[in-house]
Structures are given as structure tokens and as C-alpha cells.
Amino acid sequence: MSRGPLPGMPAEAVELGPAAVRHRAGLADASTSAGIAIAHIRRPGPPAVRATPTVRGSWTLHGTADWCTGWGMLDFVMIAASTPDDRFVFALLPAREQPGLRASPPLPLAVMGGTRTVGLELDGLAVAADDVLATMDAELWRVHDAARTANTTPAALGLLRRIMRELHALGARRNRPEAVDAALAMAGRTAACRSEAYALLTGVPMMERLAERTALRAEVGQLTVRAANALVAARSGSSMLLTSPEQRWVREAAFHLVQAQTATVRVAQLAALAGS
């Protein structure tokens, strides 16, 4: 594939809209903040959010976007919707309630309680042509998204490293050699996973070795869950205090299992967790 507006996606698959030019500078220098509501387009079945063309490049949106993080703290939100001809339209709109757009109360989420994540109800939301960020071929977007989400994220690797260091340190500090042994038993594979993940991220074209990337992401998730629970066991009852980082790290490990999770990633995660 040639390099288009998104790495690995052909230029002809993406048509940038006026909002891409109008907001580029503000988003690039962080003077403008924006969130996204796109997780729903990864799901199989009927589209959760539908875009109906109106006049001169404008659209009307209907449906539900269940996941939008940062509501009330953002300037804009990017909402994705499915078109009748199997494309996706991405609109960049002011992040506030308006005719046709209503936000739910913040969702009661573990780990993410402070993120102000809401669901969005869209009922005839008018999107002017000037608010269109891009339109893309849906199948090629799915291919690109599958490649992107196959990767292990630096944030997941950072969490694993932090947990492993604390497990070893706690064992040494409290004279619990079994905790040190647990850390050392996982350390070799943890270091290898980190090296492999960064080698794939930085040295291999993103559309290549997807099965390897997916399996590695799943293994890192499984290692992180194991290490976090080992740390709870090593710390004992005080790890359940809300002021304890151990209980938070367990929940963060769970979050990294579901962040940008696709069906392919889920299958690999379950296999890793089952020990297959």
C-alpha cells in the first residue's frame, strides 16, 4: 500500500474535508482539544451511527455512540458514522449538547472515573460540509484499524514495567523472597516482550506481521494481569486500600485488555489468558 493521509492507507481511500484544514493548527499546538467517539464502528452488525447525505456535502446523523471520553472538558469531538455506500464519515463538532446531540451522565467506570466518559445520542444531528473532517472507505479503514490495534501500546508496557519493579522492590523491602522470585520468574519474558514490541513498532511496516503483533499484545496483557495480582498477593490486605497503588494497577491492567479491543485481539487475549 502507498502512504496516504493515514500510514498504510492509500491516498485514494481518504477524502479530507474542510475541518481537517481549519482545525489542524489548533489541534497540533494543543490550543484546541478534541475527543473521539468512534469505537462503535468496530462492531459487526448494523451500524450504531448512520450518516444520511443531505445537500452539498452535508450529513444528518442518527444513532448511539456509547463511548466518548472527556465530555465537558473538550472543545470538539470527532464522531464517526456509516454512510449508505459503505464509507465512514468523520465529523468534528463542538463538544456540547445541541439540537440532535445529547450526552448521557458520565458512566460509572472503574479506573476511568475522572475521565467524564459519556454516551452520545444522535437524533437528526446536522453536520455541515465545513464540519466534515474526512470520509474513508469503510473496509480499508477496518484493515488499517486492525493493523493499528494489533500493536502493544507504550502505556501498557510502562504499566507492566512499573508493576514488575514494585513487585521486586516490595519483596526485598519486606523480606518476602517469594515476591522477588515471582518478579524474577516473569522478568525475562517481560523484557523480551518489551524489546519485541518496540522492534515491531519502530522497525517493521505497520501492515506486516499482524498475527505476531496481536499475539504479543495479548501476551503483554496476560503478563500484566499476572504481575498485578502477584503484587496484590505480596502486599496482602493493605493492597485493598483505596490509597494503595496496587489495587489501582490491577484495574489499570484490566483497562488495557479492553482499550481499542477488536474481535481478533479478544480471541488472542483469551487464548493467552487460558494458557494456550
Residue frames as qw, qx, qy, qz and C-alpha x, y, z in Angstrom:
[[0.000, 0.886, 0.464, 0.000, 0.00, 0.00, 0.00],
 [0.355, 0.499, -0.050, 0.789, 1.14, 3.53, -0.66],
 [0.257, -0.334, -0.526, 0.739, 1.25, 6.11, 2.09],
 [0.061, -0.692, -0.470, -0.544, -1.87, 8.26, 2.26],
 [0.250, -0.699, 0.132, -0.656, -3.18, 10.67, 4.90],
 [0.776, -0.491, 0.331, -0.218, -3.05, 7.71, 7.33],
 [0.056, -0.548, 0.821, 0.153, 0.07, 5.48, 7.31],
 [0.264, -0.003, 0.963, 0.061, -0.58, 2.33, 5.31],
 [0.438, 0.611, 0.602, -0.270, -3.83, 3.61, 3.77],
 [0.432, 0.318, 0.487, 0.690, -3.96, 4.52, 0.06],
 [0.006, -0.198, -0.073, 0.977, -4.47, 8.22, -0.56],
 [0.331, -0.152, -0.549, -0.752, -7.46, 7.48, -2.80],
 [0.412, -0.402, -0.816, 0.050, -9.26, 5.80, 0.12],
 [0.275, -0.586, -0.451, 0.615, -9.42, 9.03, 2.15],
 [0.165, 0.663, 0.304, 0.663, -11.07, 12.33, 1.24],
 [0.303, -0.258, -0.445, 0.802, -10.17, 15.10, 3.67],
 [0.012, -0.819, -0.541, -0.190, -12.86, 17.64, 4.46],
 [0.101, 0.801, -0.041, 0.588, -12.73, 21.37, 5.29],
 [0.641, -0.750, 0.064, -0.153, -12.49, 20.73, 9.05],
 [0.903, -0.086, 0.009, 0.422, -9.14, 18.96, 8.56],
 [0.452, 0.457, -0.004, 0.766, -7.60, 22.20, 7.32],
 [0.245, -0.781, -0.083, -0.569, -9.48, 24.56, 9.61],
 [0.718, -0.668, 0.087, -0.174, -8.57, 22.81, 12.85],
 [0.874, 0.211, -0.272, 0.343, -5.13, 21.43, 12.02],
 [0.271, 0.560, -0.374, 0.688, -3.12, 24.25, 13.64],
 [0.507, -0.556, 0.241, -0.613, -5.14, 24.35, 16.87],
 [0.973, -0.199, -0.011, -0.113, -5.03, 20.60, 17.36],
 [0.781, 0.355, -0.298, 0.419, -1.33, 20.47, 16.50],
 [0.218, 0.457, -0.427, 0.749, -0.31, 23.08, 19.09],
 [0.354, -0.361, -0.804, 0.313, -2.89, 21.90, 21.69],
 [0.131, 0.018, 0.177, -0.975, -4.66, 25.25, 21.82],
 [0.722, -0.032, -0.175, -0.669, -7.75, 23.24, 20.81],
 [0.278, -0.193, 0.920, -0.198, -8.69, 19.96, 22.50],
 [0.703, 0.124, -0.345, -0.609, -10.72, 17.20, 20.89],
 [0.530, -0.166, 0.803, -0.216, -12.01, 13.77, 21.83],
 [0.306, 0.154, -0.776, -0.530, -13.30, 10.90, 19.74],
 [0.686, 0.089, 0.528, -0.492, -16.46, 8.80, 19.52],
 [0.525, 0.467, -0.571, -0.425, -15.55, 6.05, 17.06],
 [0.265, -0.248, 0.920, -0.149, -15.45, 2.74, 18.98],
 [0.687, 0.306, 0.479, -0.453, -18.88, 1.81, 17.65],
 [0.644, 0.602, -0.296, -0.368, -17.66, 1.48, 14.05],
 [0.049, 0.431, -0.901, 0.002, -15.52, -1.52, 15.07],
 [0.552, 0.047, 0.725, -0.408, -18.61, -3.58, 15.92],
 [0.019, 0.100, 0.868, 0.486, -20.12, -6.08, 13.50],
 [0.094, 0.596, 0.779, -0.170, -23.77, -5.91, 12.55],
 [0.163, 0.849, 0.390, 0.316, -25.96, -2.92, 11.69],
 [0.337, 0.403, -0.206, 0.826, -24.26, 0.48, 12.08],
 [0.320, -0.540, -0.590, 0.507, -24.68, 2.09, 15.50],
 [0.045, 0.701, 0.076, -0.708, -24.48, 5.58, 13.97],
 [0.553, 0.468, 0.586, 0.362, -25.75, 6.22, 10.44],
 [0.079, -0.479, 0.126, 0.865, -24.96, 9.18, 8.21],
 [0.479, 0.639, 0.597, 0.083, -27.52, 10.28, 5.63],
 [0.332, 0.017, 0.251, 0.909, -26.31, 12.70, 2.92],
 [0.185, 0.771, 0.446, -0.416, -28.29, 15.92, 2.55],
 [0.495, 0.851, 0.129, 0.117, -27.07, 18.77, 0.32],
 [0.345, 0.838, -0.299, 0.300, -23.62, 19.95, -0.83],
 [0.504, 0.335, -0.669, 0.431, -21.54, 17.63, 1.32],
 [0.389, -0.388, 0.443, -0.708, -23.68, 17.92, 4.47],
 [0.430, -0.072, -0.900, -0.016, -24.95, 14.97, 6.51],
 [0.616, -0.477, 0.109, -0.617, -27.54, 14.05, 9.13],
 [0.268, 0.251, -0.896, 0.249, -26.53, 11.59, 11.87],
 [0.774, -0.353, -0.033, -0.525, -28.75, 9.14, 13.75],
 [0.833, 0.012, -0.538, 0.125, -27.85, 6.51, 16.33],
 [0.645, -0.757, 0.091, -0.054, -25.86, 5.99, 19.52],
 [0.535, 0.529, -0.526, 0.397, -22.16, 6.35, 20.21],
 [0.775, -0.545, -0.319, -0.011, -21.68, 4.58, 23.53],
 [0.748, -0.379, -0.052, 0.543, -18.17, 5.82, 24.30],
 [0.313, 0.785, -0.003, 0.535, -16.93, 9.41, 24.31],
 [0.668, -0.399, -0.320, 0.540, -14.22, 10.34, 26.82],
 [0.352, -0.082, -0.058, 0.931, -13.64, 13.85, 28.13],
 [0.061, -0.696, -0.538, -0.471, -17.12, 15.31, 27.72],
 [0.356, -0.910, -0.214, 0.009, -17.29, 18.71, 29.38],
 [0.535, -0.641, 0.255, 0.488, -13.51, 19.15, 29.17],
 [0.537, 0.103, 0.573, 0.611, -13.13, 19.20, 25.38],
 [0.183, 0.444, -0.129, -0.868, -13.60, 21.84, 22.71],
 [0.629, 0.314, -0.412, -0.580, -14.56, 19.39, 19.96],
 [0.675, -0.108, 0.720, -0.117, -15.50, 15.76, 19.46],
 [0.285, 0.324, -0.718, -0.547, -14.91, 13.63, 16.38],
 [0.710, 0.126, 0.549, -0.423, -17.92, 11.43, 15.67],
 [0.020, 0.214, -0.848, -0.484, -17.78, 8.61, 13.12],
 [0.677, 0.300, 0.399, -0.541, -20.82, 7.39, 11.20],
 [0.442, 0.048, 0.824, 0.350, -21.54, 4.83, 8.48],
 [0.354, 0.385, -0.217, -0.824, -22.79, 6.00, 5.08],
 [0.848, 0.265, 0.265, -0.374, -25.18, 4.08, 2.83],
 [0.757, 0.583, -0.293, -0.034, -22.35, 3.29, 0.36],
 [0.925, -0.242, -0.102, 0.274, -20.09, 1.61, 2.97],
 [0.416, 0.503, -0.261, 0.711, -17.90, 4.55, 3.84],
 [0.458, -0.597, -0.468, 0.464, -17.24, 6.28, 7.13],
 [0.128, 0.778, 0.058, 0.613, -17.71, 9.99, 7.60],
 [0.548, -0.329, -0.438, 0.632, -15.85, 11.67, 10.44],
 [0.040, -0.848, -0.226, -0.477, -17.31, 14.96, 11.70],
 [0.435, -0.064, -0.441, 0.782, -15.55, 17.37, 14.08],
 [0.262, -0.727, -0.421, -0.475, -18.20, 19.16, 16.12],
 [0.160, -0.563, 0.404, -0.703, -18.34, 21.37, 19.21],
 [0.411, -0.103, -0.877, 0.226, -18.36, 19.09, 22.29],
 [0.232, 0.091, 0.478, -0.842, -21.62, 20.33, 23.77],
 [0.315, 0.467, 0.819, -0.108, -25.25, 19.40, 23.62],
 [0.186, 0.286, -0.281, -0.897, -27.07, 20.88, 20.63],
 [0.771, 0.259, 0.107, -0.572, -30.12, 20.04, 18.55],
 [0.876, 0.328, -0.322, -0.145, -29.80, 16.38, 17.62],
 [0.580, 0.301, -0.634, 0.414, -26.96, 15.67, 20.10],
 [0.617, -0.664, 0.099, -0.411, -27.49, 14.67, 23.72],
 [0.346, 0.407, -0.781, 0.324, -24.95, 13.28, 26.20],
 [0.745, -0.441, -0.497, -0.049, -25.68, 10.77, 28.95],
 [0.493, -0.827, 0.251, -0.098, -24.50, 11.33, 32.53],
 [0.162, 0.641, -0.750, 0.039, -20.85, 10.26, 33.00],
 [0.867, -0.031, -0.474, -0.151, -20.57, 6.47, 33.02],
 [0.627, -0.674, 0.348, -0.179, -19.64, 4.84, 36.39],
 [0.816, 0.435, -0.368, 0.092, -16.36, 3.31, 35.20],
 [0.823, -0.470, 0.086, 0.308, -13.57, 1.53, 37.05],
 [0.639, -0.102, 0.196, 0.736, -10.16, 3.25, 36.77],
 [0.230, 0.318, 0.369, 0.843, -11.62, 5.93, 34.49],
 [0.147, -0.726, -0.626, 0.243, -13.94, 7.68, 36.94],
 [0.153, -0.704, -0.045, 0.692, -12.35, 11.07, 36.30],
 [0.300, -0.035, 0.617, 0.727, -12.40, 10.88, 32.52],
 [0.423, 0.459, 0.219, -0.750, -16.01, 12.07, 32.09],
 [0.010, 0.040, -0.875, -0.482, -16.84, 9.32, 29.61],
 [0.522, 0.316, 0.367, -0.702, -20.39, 9.53, 28.29],
 [0.417, 0.327, 0.792, 0.304, -22.64, 8.02, 25.67],
 [0.136, 0.298, -0.167, -0.930, -23.94, 10.23, 22.86],
 [0.444, 0.517, 0.725, -0.102, -27.46, 10.06, 21.44],
 [0.028, -0.242, 0.406, 0.881, -27.72, 11.41, 17.90],
 [0.333, 0.568, 0.741, -0.133, -31.19, 12.13, 16.59],
 [0.393, 0.831, 0.328, 0.217, -31.08, 14.10, 13.37],
 [0.425, -0.693, 0.128, 0.569, -27.78, 15.83, 14.17],
 [0.567, 0.819, 0.072, 0.054, -26.97, 18.14, 11.29],
 [0.643, -0.390, 0.303, 0.585, -23.35, 18.12, 10.10],
 [0.370, 0.878, -0.062, -0.297, -22.45, 20.97, 7.76],
 [0.842, 0.468, -0.104, 0.246, -19.96, 20.36, 4.98],
 [0.161, 0.790, -0.402, 0.434, -17.44, 22.60, 6.78],
 [0.585, -0.551, 0.487, -0.341, -17.52, 20.28, 9.82],
 [0.990, 0.142, -0.019, -0.015, -16.53, 17.17, 7.87],
 [0.421, -0.706, 0.530, 0.210, -13.06, 16.01, 8.85],
 [0.057, 0.363, -0.842, -0.394, -12.79, 13.15, 6.36],
 [0.897, 0.129, 0.126, -0.403, -14.64, 10.39, 4.57],
 [0.091, -0.491, 0.857, 0.126, -12.99, 6.99, 4.12],
 [0.695, 0.074, -0.634, -0.331, -13.64, 3.66, 2.51],
 [0.730, -0.502, 0.229, -0.403, -15.01, 1.56, 5.38],
 [0.994, -0.007, -0.050, 0.096, -13.30, -1.73, 4.51],
 [0.602, 0.479, -0.298, 0.565, -9.91, -0.10, 4.10],
 [0.276, -0.674, 0.327, -0.602, -10.40, 1.74, 7.41],
 [0.908, -0.343, 0.111, -0.213, -11.10, -1.61, 9.07],
 [0.890, 0.236, -0.176, 0.348, -7.90, -3.04, 7.61],
 [0.255, 0.619, -0.320, 0.670, -5.93, -0.02, 8.83],
 [0.538, -0.601, 0.240, -0.540, -7.57, -0.14, 12.26],
 [0.985, -0.166, -0.048, -0.019, -6.88, -3.87, 12.63],
 [0.719, 0.355, -0.269, 0.533, -3.19, -3.20, 11.95],
 [0.017, -0.641, 0.289, -0.711, -3.04, -0.27, 14.37],
 [0.687, -0.506, 0.198, -0.483, -4.82, -2.02, 17.24],
 [0.948, 0.043, -0.294, 0.112, -2.70, -5.16, 16.89],
 [0.430, 0.505, -0.449, 0.598, 0.22, -3.30, 18.46],
 [0.580, -0.513, -0.474, 0.419, 1.18, -3.29, 22.11],
 [0.036, 0.931, 0.081, 0.353, 0.98, 0.30, 23.36],
 [0.373, 0.411, -0.492, 0.671, 3.83, 2.04, 25.18],
 [0.468, -0.483, 0.241, -0.700, 1.37, 2.78, 28.01],
 [0.954, -0.187, -0.114, -0.205, 0.72, -0.94, 28.53],
 [0.778, 0.242, -0.386, 0.433, 4.44, -1.66, 28.55],
 [0.053, 0.531, -0.379, 0.757, 5.03, 1.15, 31.03],
 [0.720, -0.434, 0.119, -0.529, 2.40, -0.22, 33.41],
 [0.972, -0.029, -0.224, 0.058, 3.90, -3.70, 33.25],
 [0.557, 0.393, -0.410, 0.606, 7.38, -2.38, 33.92],
 [0.238, -0.552, 0.308, -0.738, 6.19, -0.33, 36.91],
 [0.873, -0.329, 0.014, -0.359, 4.36, -3.30, 38.45],
 [0.912, 0.124, -0.303, 0.247, 7.32, -5.61, 37.97],
 [0.322, 0.488, -0.419, 0.695, 9.73, -3.15, 39.60],
 [0.465, -0.498, 0.271, -0.680, 7.43, -2.69, 42.58],
 [0.958, -0.167, -0.153, -0.175, 6.91, -6.44, 43.00],
 [0.763, 0.222, -0.385, 0.469, 10.67, -6.97, 43.21],
 [0.083, 0.498, -0.354, 0.787, 11.19, -3.95, 45.48],
 [0.677, -0.463, 0.077, -0.567, 8.37, -4.92, 47.85],
 [0.959, -0.089, -0.264, 0.049, 9.77, -8.42, 48.19],
 [0.587, 0.284, -0.393, 0.648, 13.20, -7.06, 49.07],
 [0.145, -0.518, 0.222, -0.813, 11.81, -4.38, 51.38],
 [0.731, -0.372, 0.153, -0.552, 9.54, -6.71, 53.38],
 [0.176, -0.389, 0.902, -0.067, 11.81, -9.75, 53.32],
 [0.804, 0.263, 0.401, -0.352, 9.40, -11.75, 51.16],
 [0.210, -0.406, 0.741, 0.491, 11.74, -13.71, 48.88],
 [0.439, 0.381, 0.808, 0.098, 8.79, -15.40, 47.18],
 [0.306, 0.883, 0.219, -0.279, 7.78, -11.98, 45.79],
 [0.056, -0.726, 0.535, 0.428, 11.30, -11.43, 44.49],
 [0.387, -0.064, 0.884, 0.253, 11.22, -14.91, 42.97],
 [0.453, 0.650, 0.602, -0.099, 7.88, -14.16, 41.28],
 [0.199, 0.903, -0.105, -0.367, 9.28, -10.95, 39.80],
 [0.162, -0.556, 0.725, 0.372, 12.41, -12.69, 38.55],
 [0.499, 0.186, 0.842, 0.090, 10.37, -15.54, 37.08],
 [0.433, 0.777, 0.455, -0.042, 8.44, -13.07, 34.90],
 [0.128, -0.817, 0.189, 0.529, 11.26, -10.61, 34.28],
 [0.366, -0.214, 0.705, 0.568, 12.91, -12.39, 31.37],
 [0.268, 0.502, 0.754, 0.327, 9.78, -12.68, 29.30],
 [0.004, 0.904, 0.311, -0.294, 8.67, -9.16, 30.28],
 [0.202, -0.674, 0.363, 0.611, 11.94, -7.68, 28.96],
 [0.317, 0.028, 0.793, 0.519, 11.73, -9.78, 25.80],
 [0.205, 0.717, 0.664, 0.051, 8.15, -8.66, 25.14],
 [0.054, -0.887, -0.060, 0.454, 9.14, -5.03, 25.56],
 [0.244, -0.461, 0.583, 0.623, 12.02, -5.39, 23.10],
 [0.284, 0.272, 0.839, 0.375, 9.87, -7.26, 20.58],
 [0.149, 0.817, 0.533, -0.162, 7.04, -4.74, 20.82],
 [0.035, -0.850, 0.122, 0.512, 9.26, -1.73, 20.17],
 [0.298, -0.243, 0.729, 0.566, 11.08, -3.53, 17.36],
 [0.260, 0.503, 0.789, 0.237, 7.74, -4.13, 15.65],
 [0.049, 0.890, 0.351, -0.289, 6.53, -0.58, 16.29],
 [0.067, -0.860, 0.239, 0.445, 9.64, 1.16, 15.04],
 [0.196, -0.477, 0.734, 0.442, 11.28, -1.23, 12.60],
 [0.248, 0.217, 0.909, 0.255, 8.52, -3.06, 10.72],
 [0.243, -0.157, -0.358, -0.888, 5.91, -1.53, 8.35],
 [0.431, -0.064, 0.518, -0.736, 2.62, -1.37, 10.19],
 [0.817, 0.175, -0.104, -0.539, 0.75, -3.67, 7.80],
 [0.631, 0.329, -0.702, 0.024, 3.22, -6.53, 8.27],
 [0.367, 0.063, -0.838, 0.398, 3.44, -9.34, 10.86],
 [0.473, -0.420, -0.016, -0.774, -0.02, -8.63, 12.25],
 [0.861, -0.293, -0.396, -0.128, -0.51, -12.07, 13.80],
 [0.640, 0.028, -0.455, 0.618, 2.77, -11.68, 15.68],
 [0.031, -0.338, 0.191, -0.921, 1.81, -8.21, 16.89],
 [0.663, -0.401, -0.199, -0.601, -1.60, -9.40, 18.07],
 [0.858, -0.211, -0.447, 0.140, -0.19, -12.39, 19.94],
 [0.461, 0.139, -0.396, 0.782, 2.40, -10.16, 21.59],
 [0.290, -0.410, 0.058, -0.863, -0.22, -7.64, 22.69],
 [0.814, -0.363, -0.295, -0.344, -2.22, -10.49, 24.20],
 [0.782, -0.073, -0.463, 0.411, 0.81, -11.88, 26.00],
 [0.183, 0.279, -0.309, 0.890, 1.68, -8.49, 27.46],
 [0.541, -0.425, -0.079, -0.721, -1.89, -8.16, 28.72],
 [0.889, -0.264, -0.370, -0.058, -1.72, -11.60, 30.33],
 [0.617, 0.098, -0.425, 0.655, 1.66, -10.83, 31.91],
 [0.066, -0.395, 0.178, -0.899, 0.36, -7.54, 33.29],
 [0.734, -0.421, -0.181, -0.502, -2.69, -9.18, 34.86],
 [0.874, -0.149, -0.402, 0.229, -0.48, -11.88, 36.43],
 [0.451, 0.209, -0.354, 0.792, 2.08, -9.39, 37.71],
 [0.285, -0.465, 0.059, -0.836, -0.57, -7.05, 39.15],
 [0.832, -0.400, -0.207, -0.325, -2.27, -9.87, 41.01],
 [0.791, -0.006, -0.410, 0.453, 1.08, -11.17, 42.24],
 [0.176, 0.359, -0.281, 0.872, 1.77, -7.72, 43.65],
 [0.591, -0.479, -0.052, -0.648, -1.59, -7.69, 45.46],
 [0.915, -0.245, -0.319, 0.019, -0.81, -11.09, 46.96],
 [0.632, 0.156, -0.368, 0.664, 2.64, -9.91, 48.01],
 [0.053, -0.413, 0.191, -0.889, 1.34, -6.70, 49.60],
 [0.165, -0.313, -0.884, 0.305, -1.54, -8.56, 51.32],
 [0.019, -0.722, -0.677, 0.141, -4.60, -6.88, 52.82],
 [0.120, -0.683, -0.067, 0.717, -3.33, -3.31, 52.65],
 [0.176, -0.023, 0.633, 0.753, -3.34, -3.55, 48.85],
 [0.001, -0.608, -0.763, -0.219, -7.13, -3.18, 49.03],
 [0.130, -0.668, -0.280, 0.677, -6.97, 0.32, 50.49],
 [0.457, 0.831, 0.307, 0.076, -8.18, 2.94, 48.03],
 [0.068, -0.935, 0.309, 0.159, -4.94, 4.80, 48.69],
 [0.670, -0.297, 0.622, 0.278, -2.96, 1.75, 47.57],
 [0.325, 0.566, -0.478, -0.588, -1.50, 1.82, 44.06],
 [0.168, -0.122, 0.969, 0.132, -1.68, -1.99, 43.89],
 [0.401, 0.492, 0.733, -0.244, -5.47, -2.16, 43.60],
 [0.359, 0.774, -0.028, -0.521, -5.41, 0.63, 41.04],
 [0.058, 0.512, -0.751, -0.413, -2.80, -1.19, 38.95],
 [0.335, 0.172, 0.927, -0.007, -4.99, -4.30, 38.90],
 [0.416, 0.715, 0.457, -0.326, -7.81, -2.20, 37.47],
 [0.195, 0.765, -0.362, -0.496, -5.46, -0.49, 35.02],
 [0.196, -0.231, 0.910, 0.282, -4.32, -3.91, 33.82],
 [0.395, 0.472, 0.780, -0.117, -7.97, -4.75, 33.12],
 [0.306, 0.813, 0.084, -0.488, -8.42, -1.48, 31.24],
 [0.048, 0.594, -0.641, -0.483, -5.55, -2.29, 28.86],
 [0.359, 0.118, 0.918, 0.121, -7.33, -5.53, 27.96],
 [0.339, 0.680, 0.645, -0.080, -10.35, -3.66, 26.60],
 [0.050, 0.770, -0.119, -0.625, -8.78, -0.46, 25.25],
 [0.410, 0.571, -0.484, -0.521, -9.07, -0.49, 21.42],
 [0.457, -0.098, 0.883, -0.032, -10.06, -4.15, 21.60],
 [0.568, 0.276, -0.444, -0.636, -11.14, -5.77, 18.34],
 [0.953, -0.054, 0.052, -0.292, -12.58, -9.25, 17.85],
 [0.793, 0.395, -0.399, 0.236, -9.18, -10.52, 16.67],
 [0.083, 0.535, -0.578, 0.611, -7.42, -9.05, 19.69],
 [0.689, -0.339, 0.306, -0.562, -10.05, -10.53, 22.03],
 [0.977, 0.100, -0.170, -0.086, -9.53, -14.04, 20.62],
 [0.597, 0.439, -0.493, 0.456, -5.77, -13.71, 21.16],
 [0.220, -0.525, 0.468, -0.676, -6.25, -12.35, 24.69],
 [0.860, -0.236, 0.157, -0.423, -8.50, -15.22, 25.72],
 [0.915, 0.230, -0.303, 0.136, -6.03, -17.72, 24.32],
 [0.331, 0.509, -0.524, 0.597, -3.18, -16.08, 26.25],
 [0.450, -0.446, 0.394, -0.665, -5.19, -15.95, 29.47],
 [0.956, -0.081, 0.033, -0.281, -6.17, -19.62, 29.04],
 [0.499, -0.569, 0.630, 0.176, -2.52, -20.52, 28.59],
 [0.842, 0.361, 0.390, 0.092, -2.93, -21.80, 25.04]]
